[in-house]
Amino acid sequence: MVSIYGKNGQWKDGSRVALVTGASGAIGKAIARGIAGTPGNEVVLLCRNEMKARQACQEIIQATGNGAVRYEVADVSRWSSIQGLAKRWHGPLHVLVNNAAVTPKRREETPEGIELQFATNVLGYFWMIQAFTDHLRRSAPARVVNVASQWAGDLDLNDLEFRRRRYTNGEAYRQSKQANRMLTVALAERLKPSGISVNACHPGNVNSPLSNNLGFGGSQTPDEGARTPVWLAVSPTGQKVTGKYFDRMQEVRCPFAEDRKAIAALYEACLRFSDA
Ligand SMILES: NC(=O)c1ccc[n+]([C@@H]2O[C@H](COP(=O)([O-])OP(=O)(O)OC[C@H]3O[C@@H](n4cnc5c(N)ncnc54)[C@H](OP(=O)(O)O)[C@@H]3O)[C@@H](O)[C@H]2O)c1
Protein backbone atom coordinates (compact mmCIF):
# COMPACT_ATOMS: atom_id res chain seq x y z
CA MET A 1 0.00 0.00 0.00
CA VAL A 2 1.30 3.46 -0.87
CA SER A 3 1.80 5.63 2.22
CA ILE A 4 -0.39 8.70 2.38
CA TYR A 5 2.34 10.42 4.40
CA GLY A 6 5.35 12.02 2.82
CA LYS A 7 8.64 12.89 4.49
CA ASN A 8 8.38 14.26 8.07
CA GLY A 9 4.69 13.39 8.30
CA GLN A 10 3.77 15.91 5.62
CA TRP A 11 0.46 15.33 3.88
CA LYS A 12 0.30 14.89 0.10
CA ASP A 13 1.39 18.27 -1.27
CA GLY A 14 3.10 19.23 2.00
CA SER A 15 0.08 20.97 3.52
CA ARG A 16 -0.76 20.59 7.19
CA VAL A 17 -4.10 19.40 8.55
CA ALA A 18 -5.78 21.15 11.49
CA LEU A 19 -8.89 20.07 13.41
CA VAL A 20 -10.79 22.76 15.35
CA THR A 21 -13.54 21.86 17.85
CA GLY A 22 -16.52 24.16 18.37
CA ALA A 23 -15.75 25.68 14.98
CA SER A 24 -19.24 27.07 14.44
CA GLY A 25 -18.93 29.27 17.54
CA ALA A 26 -17.66 32.83 17.80
CA ILE A 27 -13.98 32.18 18.54
CA GLY A 28 -13.81 28.67 17.02
CA LYS A 29 -14.97 29.88 13.61
CA ALA A 30 -12.45 32.72 13.71
CA ILE A 31 -9.70 30.25 14.67
CA ALA A 32 -10.63 27.96 11.78
CA ARG A 33 -10.73 30.97 9.42
CA GLY A 34 -7.35 32.20 10.68
CA ILE A 35 -5.70 28.82 10.12
CA ALA A 36 -7.39 28.35 6.73
CA GLY A 37 -6.18 31.81 5.72
CA THR A 38 -2.58 30.82 6.46
CA PRO A 39 -1.03 29.24 3.35
CA GLY A 40 -0.46 25.49 3.42
CA ASN A 41 -3.24 24.50 5.81
CA GLU A 42 -6.23 22.22 5.44
CA VAL A 43 -8.87 22.75 8.11
CA VAL A 44 -11.49 20.38 9.47
CA LEU A 45 -14.29 21.97 11.50
CA LEU A 46 -15.63 19.80 14.29
CA CYS A 47 -19.22 20.79 15.15
CA ARG A 48 -22.15 19.11 16.84
CA ASN A 49 -24.71 20.69 14.52
CA GLU A 50 -24.40 19.77 10.84
CA MET A 51 -26.28 22.78 9.50
CA LYS A 52 -24.04 25.20 11.39
CA ALA A 53 -20.99 23.21 10.25
CA ARG A 54 -21.95 23.44 6.58
CA GLN A 55 -22.65 27.17 6.90
CA ALA A 56 -19.34 27.83 8.70
CA CYS A 57 -17.43 25.87 6.03
CA GLN A 58 -18.98 27.92 3.23
CA GLU A 59 -18.22 31.19 5.03
CA ILE A 60 -14.59 30.24 5.63
CA ILE A 61 -14.02 29.03 2.07
CA GLN A 62 -15.52 32.26 0.77
CA ALA A 63 -13.53 34.47 3.14
CA THR A 64 -10.16 32.78 2.64
CA GLY A 65 -10.34 31.35 -0.87
CA ASN A 66 -9.02 28.09 0.62
CA GLY A 67 -11.14 25.21 -0.69
CA ALA A 68 -9.47 22.70 1.65
CA VAL A 69 -11.99 23.25 4.45
CA ARG A 70 -14.45 20.54 5.47
CA TYR A 71 -16.35 19.48 8.53
CA GLU A 72 -17.02 16.51 10.80
CA VAL A 73 -19.95 16.14 13.16
CA ALA A 74 -19.35 14.90 16.71
CA ASP A 75 -20.35 15.63 20.29
CA VAL A 76 -17.23 16.25 22.35
CA SER A 77 -19.09 15.78 25.64
CA ARG A 78 -19.38 12.08 24.79
CA TRP A 79 -16.50 9.63 24.78
CA SER A 80 -18.25 7.32 22.29
CA SER A 81 -18.79 10.15 19.78
CA ILE A 82 -15.12 11.16 19.93
CA GLN A 83 -14.06 7.52 19.55
CA GLY A 84 -16.25 7.22 16.45
CA LEU A 85 -14.67 10.33 14.95
CA ALA A 86 -11.11 9.14 15.66
CA LYS A 87 -11.88 5.75 14.10
CA ARG A 88 -13.26 7.21 10.87
CA TRP A 89 -10.44 9.77 10.62
CA HIS A 90 -7.97 8.95 7.90
CA GLY A 91 -4.87 10.82 6.87
CA PRO A 92 -2.64 12.93 9.08
CA LEU A 93 -3.43 15.41 11.80
CA HIS A 94 -0.85 18.07 12.58
CA VAL A 95 -2.84 20.50 14.71
CA LEU A 96 -5.67 19.88 17.17
CA VAL A 97 -7.37 22.98 18.59
CA ASN A 98 -9.60 22.18 21.58
CA ASN A 99 -12.04 25.07 21.81
CA ALA A 100 -15.65 23.77 22.21
CA ALA A 101 -17.20 24.67 25.54
CA VAL A 102 -20.53 25.37 27.21
CA THR A 103 -21.80 27.35 30.21
CA PRO A 104 -25.38 26.18 30.97
CA LYS A 105 -27.08 28.23 33.67
CA ARG A 106 -28.48 25.16 35.39
CA ARG A 107 -26.57 21.98 36.21
CA GLU A 108 -27.06 19.49 33.37
CA GLU A 109 -25.71 16.02 32.73
CA THR A 110 -24.76 14.07 29.61
CA PRO A 111 -26.70 10.86 28.86
CA GLU A 112 -23.80 9.11 30.62
CA GLY A 113 -24.54 11.10 33.80
CA ILE A 114 -21.50 13.42 33.73
CA GLU A 115 -21.98 17.10 34.62
CA LEU A 116 -22.08 18.91 31.27
CA GLN A 117 -19.39 21.59 31.75
CA PHE A 118 -16.94 19.02 33.11
CA ALA A 119 -17.81 16.62 30.25
CA THR A 120 -17.52 19.23 27.47
CA ASN A 121 -14.94 21.73 28.68
CA VAL A 122 -12.58 19.34 30.47
CA LEU A 123 -13.13 15.73 29.39
CA GLY A 124 -13.92 16.84 25.83
CA TYR A 125 -10.39 18.32 25.56
CA PHE A 126 -8.81 15.35 27.34
CA TRP A 127 -10.64 12.73 25.28
CA MET A 128 -9.89 14.48 21.98
CA ILE A 129 -6.18 14.42 22.80
CA GLN A 130 -6.32 10.79 23.89
CA ALA A 131 -8.31 9.66 20.86
CA PHE A 132 -6.13 11.56 18.38
CA THR A 133 -2.72 10.90 19.92
CA ASP A 134 -1.90 8.15 17.42
CA HIS A 135 -2.91 10.34 14.47
CA LEU A 136 -0.84 13.24 15.84
CA ARG A 137 2.13 10.98 16.57
CA ARG A 138 2.14 9.60 13.03
CA SER A 139 2.08 13.18 11.71
CA ALA A 140 4.69 14.60 14.12
CA PRO A 141 5.91 17.25 14.57
CA ALA A 142 2.36 18.00 15.67
CA ARG A 143 0.70 20.22 18.23
CA VAL A 144 -2.34 20.72 20.45
CA VAL A 145 -3.75 24.12 21.37
CA ASN A 146 -6.11 24.17 24.35
CA VAL A 147 -8.28 27.28 24.42
CA ALA A 148 -8.53 28.05 28.14
CA SER A 149 -9.18 31.36 29.89
CA GLN A 150 -7.65 33.88 32.27
CA TRP A 151 -10.93 33.55 34.18
CA ALA A 152 -10.03 30.33 36.03
CA GLY A 153 -9.85 28.98 39.57
CA ASP A 154 -11.54 27.19 42.48
CA LEU A 155 -11.00 23.69 41.16
CA ASP A 156 -12.16 21.13 43.73
CA LEU A 157 -10.65 17.71 43.08
CA ASN A 158 -13.19 16.17 45.44
CA ASP A 159 -16.16 17.67 43.63
CA LEU A 160 -15.31 17.96 39.93
CA GLU A 161 -18.95 17.55 38.91
CA PHE A 162 -20.65 19.84 41.43
CA ARG A 163 -22.36 17.02 43.27
CA ARG A 164 -21.59 18.49 46.70
CA ARG A 165 -21.27 22.20 45.95
CA ARG A 166 -24.16 24.32 44.79
CA TYR A 167 -23.79 24.63 41.02
CA THR A 168 -23.28 28.06 39.49
CA ASN A 169 -22.24 28.23 35.85
CA GLY A 170 -19.52 30.78 36.64
CA GLU A 171 -17.88 28.56 39.25
CA ALA A 172 -18.15 25.42 37.11
CA TYR A 173 -16.69 27.35 34.17
CA ARG A 174 -13.75 28.78 36.14
CA GLN A 175 -12.98 25.29 37.44
CA SER A 176 -13.09 23.85 33.92
CA LYS A 177 -10.71 26.51 32.58
CA GLN A 178 -8.27 25.89 35.46
CA ALA A 179 -8.44 22.19 34.57
CA ASN A 180 -7.62 22.97 30.90
CA ARG A 181 -4.46 24.73 32.04
CA MET A 182 -3.44 21.98 34.47
CA LEU A 183 -4.05 19.15 32.00
CA THR A 184 -2.00 21.02 29.40
CA VAL A 185 1.03 20.53 31.67
CA ALA A 186 0.29 16.84 32.29
CA LEU A 187 -0.26 16.04 28.62
CA ALA A 188 2.68 18.11 27.38
CA GLU A 189 5.04 16.00 29.47
CA ARG A 190 3.54 12.75 28.27
CA LEU A 191 3.43 13.70 24.58
CA LYS A 192 6.80 15.45 24.29
CA PRO A 193 8.68 12.23 23.43
CA SER A 194 6.27 11.75 20.50
CA GLY A 195 7.03 15.19 19.03
CA ILE A 196 3.63 16.61 20.05
CA SER A 197 3.53 19.97 21.81
CA VAL A 198 0.58 20.96 24.03
CA ASN A 199 -0.03 24.59 24.99
CA ALA A 200 -2.93 26.55 26.49
CA CYS A 201 -4.03 30.13 25.99
CA HIS A 202 -6.49 32.83 26.85
CA PRO A 203 -8.16 33.85 23.58
CA GLY A 204 -9.83 37.25 23.96
CA ASN A 205 -13.02 38.56 25.49
CA VAL A 206 -15.65 38.08 22.81
CA ASN A 207 -19.42 38.39 22.68
CA SER A 208 -20.78 34.83 22.34
CA PRO A 209 -23.48 32.49 23.67
CA LEU A 210 -20.86 31.17 26.10
CA SER A 211 -19.86 34.58 27.47
CA ASN A 212 -23.48 35.85 27.48
CA ASN A 213 -24.53 32.91 29.66
CA LEU A 214 -21.88 34.01 32.14
CA GLY A 215 -23.19 37.58 32.11
CA PHE A 216 -20.42 39.08 29.94
CA GLY A 217 -20.52 40.91 26.65
CA GLY A 218 -17.00 41.01 25.30
CA SER A 219 -15.03 43.93 23.93
CA GLN A 220 -13.01 42.15 21.22
CA THR A 221 -13.96 40.87 17.78
CA PRO A 222 -13.85 37.10 17.17
CA ASP A 223 -10.78 37.62 14.99
CA GLU A 224 -9.03 39.46 17.81
CA GLY A 225 -10.06 36.67 20.19
CA ALA A 226 -8.67 34.06 17.80
CA ARG A 227 -5.29 35.72 17.37
CA THR A 228 -3.37 33.87 20.11
CA PRO A 229 -4.85 30.40 19.38
CA VAL A 230 -4.17 30.85 15.64
CA TRP A 231 -0.63 31.99 16.38
CA LEU A 232 -0.06 28.89 18.56
CA ALA A 233 -1.49 26.72 15.79
CA VAL A 234 0.70 28.04 12.97
CA SER A 235 3.83 29.68 14.42
CA PRO A 236 7.17 27.97 15.15
CA THR A 237 6.71 28.90 18.85
CA GLY A 238 3.60 26.70 19.12
CA GLN A 239 5.72 23.71 18.13
CA LYS A 240 8.97 24.54 19.94
CA VAL A 241 7.43 25.40 23.29
CA THR A 242 5.29 22.93 25.22
CA GLY A 243 3.31 22.83 28.47
CA LYS A 244 2.94 26.60 28.66
CA TYR A 245 0.15 29.16 28.97
CA PHE A 246 -0.11 32.17 26.65
CA ASP A 247 -2.01 35.44 26.57
CA ARG A 248 -1.67 38.03 23.78
CA MET A 249 0.93 35.84 22.09
CA GLN A 250 3.17 36.02 25.18
CA GLU A 251 4.05 33.20 27.54
CA VAL A 252 2.57 33.99 30.95
CA ARG A 253 3.39 32.34 34.27
CA CYS A 254 0.52 30.04 35.24
CA PRO A 255 0.14 29.40 39.00
CA PHE A 256 -1.94 26.27 38.29
CA ALA A 257 1.05 24.71 36.52
CA GLU A 258 3.02 24.66 39.76
CA ASP A 259 0.87 22.30 41.84
CA ARG A 260 2.29 18.99 40.62
CA LYS A 261 0.28 16.88 43.07
CA ALA A 262 -3.03 18.42 41.99
CA ILE A 263 -2.11 18.07 38.29
CA ALA A 264 -1.35 14.35 38.78
CA ALA A 265 -4.59 13.84 40.71
CA LEU A 266 -6.65 15.62 38.04
CA TYR A 267 -5.02 13.58 35.28
CA GLU A 268 -5.82 10.35 37.14
CA ALA A 269 -9.39 11.49 37.73
CA CYS A 270 -9.88 12.18 34.00
CA LEU A 271 -8.44 8.78 33.10
CA ARG A 272 -11.16 7.18 35.20
CA PHE A 273 -13.76 8.72 32.87
CA SER A 274 -12.08 7.43 29.75
CA ASP A 275 -14.66 4.85 28.73
CA ALA A 276 -17.75 6.62 29.98
N1 LIG B 1 -15.94 34.47 24.65
C1 LIG B 1 -15.01 34.83 25.51
O1 LIG B 1 -14.94 35.99 25.92
C2 LIG B 1 -13.99 33.83 26.00
C3 LIG B 1 -13.04 34.24 26.95
C4 LIG B 1 -12.09 33.31 27.39
C5 LIG B 1 -12.10 32.02 26.90
N2 LIG B 1 -13.04 31.63 25.98
C6 LIG B 1 -12.99 30.25 25.48
O2 LIG B 1 -13.13 30.26 24.08
C7 LIG B 1 -13.73 29.04 23.64
C8 LIG B 1 -14.84 29.36 22.64
O3 LIG B 1 -15.82 30.14 23.27
P1 LIG B 1 -16.83 31.10 22.48
O4 LIG B 1 -16.94 32.34 23.26
O5 LIG B 1 -16.46 31.14 21.04
O6 LIG B 1 -18.21 30.29 22.68
P2 LIG B 1 -19.40 29.97 21.66
O7 LIG B 1 -19.53 31.01 20.61
O8 LIG B 1 -20.58 29.69 22.54
O9 LIG B 1 -18.91 28.65 20.95
C9 LIG B 1 -18.80 27.40 21.59
C10 LIG B 1 -18.77 26.35 20.52
O10 LIG B 1 -18.64 25.05 21.13
C11 LIG B 1 -19.57 24.18 20.49
N3 LIG B 1 -19.93 23.07 21.38
C12 LIG B 1 -20.50 23.15 22.60
N4 LIG B 1 -20.70 21.91 23.09
C13 LIG B 1 -20.26 21.04 22.15
C14 LIG B 1 -20.22 19.63 22.06
N5 LIG B 1 -20.68 18.85 23.05
N6 LIG B 1 -19.69 19.06 20.97
C15 LIG B 1 -19.23 19.83 19.95
N7 LIG B 1 -19.24 21.17 19.96
C16 LIG B 1 -19.77 21.78 21.05
C17 LIG B 1 -20.76 25.08 20.21
O11 LIG B 1 -21.62 24.45 19.28
P3 LIG B 1 -23.06 25.07 18.91
O12 LIG B 1 -22.77 26.21 17.98
O13 LIG B 1 -23.76 23.94 18.27
O14 LIG B 1 -23.68 25.52 20.20
C18 LIG B 1 -20.05 26.30 19.68
O15 LIG B 1 -19.70 26.13 18.33
C19 LIG B 1 -14.20 28.31 24.90
O16 LIG B 1 -13.28 27.31 25.21
C20 LIG B 1 -14.14 29.40 25.98
O17 LIG B 1 -13.89 28.88 27.26
C21 LIG B 1 -13.99 32.50 25.52
The ligand as an SDF file (V2000), in Angstrom:
LIG
                    3D

 48 52  0  0  0  0  0  0  0  0999 V2000
  -15.9370   34.4660   24.6490 N   0  0  0  0  0  0  0  0  0  0  0  0
  -15.0070   34.8250   25.5060 C   0  0  0  0  0  0  0  0  0  0  0  0
  -14.9450   35.9890   25.9210 O   0  0  0  0  0  0  0  0  0  0  0  0
  -13.9940   33.8260   26.0010 C   0  0  0  0  0  0  0  0  0  0  0  0
  -13.0350   34.2400   26.9500 C   0  0  0  0  0  0  0  0  0  0  0  0
  -12.0910   33.3120   27.3950 C   0  0  0  0  0  0  0  0  0  0  0  0
  -12.1030   32.0240   26.8970 C   0  0  0  0  0  0  0  0  0  0  0  0
  -13.0400   31.6340   25.9770 N   0  0  0  0  0  0  0  0  0  0  0  0
  -12.9910   30.2470   25.4840 C   0  0  0  0  0  0  0  0  0  0  0  0
  -13.1280   30.2650   24.0790 O   0  0  0  0  0  0  0  0  0  0  0  0
  -13.7340   29.0380   23.6380 C   0  0  0  0  0  0  0  0  0  0  0  0
  -14.8420   29.3580   22.6430 C   0  0  0  0  0  0  0  0  0  0  0  0
  -15.8230   30.1420   23.2730 O   0  0  0  0  0  0  0  0  0  0  0  0
  -16.8310   31.0990   22.4790 P   0  0  0  0  0  0  0  0  0  0  0  0
  -16.9350   32.3350   23.2550 O   0  0  0  0  0  0  0  0  0  0  0  0
  -16.4580   31.1400   21.0400 O   0  0  0  0  0  0  0  0  0  0  0  0
  -18.2050   30.2900   22.6750 O   0  0  0  0  0  0  0  0  0  0  0  0
  -19.4030   29.9730   21.6640 P   0  0  0  0  0  0  0  0  0  0  0  0
  -19.5340   31.0110   20.6120 O   0  0  0  0  0  0  0  0  0  0  0  0
  -20.5770   29.6910   22.5360 O   0  0  0  0  0  0  0  0  0  0  0  0
  -18.9070   28.6450   20.9550 O   0  0  0  0  0  0  0  0  0  0  0  0
  -18.8050   27.4000   21.5950 C   0  0  0  0  0  0  0  0  0  0  0  0
  -18.7650   26.3460   20.5240 C   0  0  0  0  0  0  0  0  0  0  0  0
  -18.6360   25.0490   21.1270 O   0  0  0  0  0  0  0  0  0  0  0  0
  -19.5690   24.1810   20.4940 C   0  0  0  0  0  0  0  0  0  0  0  0
  -19.9250   23.0650   21.3790 N   0  0  0  0  0  0  0  0  0  0  0  0
  -20.4970   23.1450   22.5960 C   0  0  0  0  0  0  0  0  0  0  0  0
  -20.7030   21.9100   23.0870 N   0  0  0  0  0  0  0  0  0  0  0  0
  -20.2560   21.0420   22.1470 C   0  0  0  0  0  0  0  0  0  0  0  0
  -20.2210   19.6330   22.0640 C   0  0  0  0  0  0  0  0  0  0  0  0
  -20.6830   18.8450   23.0550 N   0  0  0  0  0  0  0  0  0  0  0  0
  -19.6850   19.0640   20.9660 N   0  0  0  0  0  0  0  0  0  0  0  0
  -19.2310   19.8250   19.9540 C   0  0  0  0  0  0  0  0  0  0  0  0
  -19.2400   21.1740   19.9600 N   0  0  0  0  0  0  0  0  0  0  0  0
  -19.7650   21.7750   21.0520 C   0  0  0  0  0  0  0  0  0  0  0  0
  -20.7630   25.0770   20.2070 C   0  0  0  0  0  0  0  0  0  0  0  0
  -21.6170   24.4530   19.2760 O   0  0  0  0  0  0  0  0  0  0  0  0
  -23.0620   25.0660   18.9150 P   0  0  0  0  0  0  0  0  0  0  0  0
  -22.7720   26.2150   17.9770 O   0  0  0  0  0  0  0  0  0  0  0  0
  -23.7620   23.9370   18.2660 O   0  0  0  0  0  0  0  0  0  0  0  0
  -23.6790   25.5220   20.1950 O   0  0  0  0  0  0  0  0  0  0  0  0
  -20.0520   26.3030   19.6810 C   0  0  0  0  0  0  0  0  0  0  0  0
  -19.7030   26.1300   18.3270 O   0  0  0  0  0  0  0  0  0  0  0  0
  -14.1960   28.3150   24.9030 C   0  0  0  0  0  0  0  0  0  0  0  0
  -13.2760   27.3060   25.2090 O   0  0  0  0  0  0  0  0  0  0  0  0
  -14.1450   29.3960   25.9760 C   0  0  0  0  0  0  0  0  0  0  0  0
  -13.8910   28.8800   27.2570 O   0  0  0  0  0  0  0  0  0  0  0  0
  -13.9870   32.5030   25.5230 C   0  0  0  0  0  0  0  0  0  0  0  0
  1  2  1  0
  2  3  2  0
  2  4  1  0
  4  5  1  0
  4 48  2  0
  5  6  2  0
  6  7  1  0
  7  8  2  0
  8  9  1  0
  8 48  1  0
  9 10  1  0
  9 46  1  0
 10 11  1  0
 11 12  1  0
 11 44  1  0
 12 13  1  0
 13 14  1  0
 14 15  2  0
 14 16  1  0
 14 17  1  0
 17 18  1  0
 18 19  2  0
 18 20  1  0
 18 21  1  0
 21 22  1  0
 22 23  1  0
 23 24  1  0
 23 42  1  0
 24 25  1  0
 25 26  1  0
 25 36  1  0
 26 27  1  0
 26 35  1  0
 27 28  2  0
 28 29  1  0
 29 30  1  0
 29 35  2  0
 30 31  1  0
 30 32  2  0
 32 33  1  0
 33 34  2  0
 34 35  1  0
 36 37  1  0
 36 42  1  0
 37 38  1  0
 38 39  2  0
 38 40  1  0
 38 41  1  0
 42 43  1  0
 44 45  1  0
 44 46  1  0
 46 47  1  0
M  CHG  2   8   1  16  -1
M  END
$$$$
